[in-house]
Amino acid sequence: MTTVTNLPHPDIGDVQLTEVLFALSDPARLEIVRELADGPLTMAECGATNPDLPKSTKSHLMKVLREAGIVRNEPDGRRRVLTLRKDELDQAFPGLLDSILGP
């Protein structure tokens, strides 16, 4: 039986603005964040990246976003659900996501 493990997520107080900006500077990662702004998605549903993109590359994109404190990547049965940490980021960096994501 396959078990899905919990991944570490930084406390919002430990999130650095430079890391957030670096993570959002990549077009593929920014597109993932734009998709997640509409609500949680499973890894399989997240179609922001090219479907021909290797699974390892997609996992790396998600890892950078998670380690920067932008998304949560949590187990849900045998799948993983991605959520944008918008409320937490808005508290730490007011208006940042809104200015990057636009209207």
Summary of the structure (lengths in Angstrom):
residues: 103
radius of gyration: 13.3
end to end distance: 44.0
largest distance: 44.0
contacts: 265
relative contact order: 0.23
helix: 46%
strand: 14%
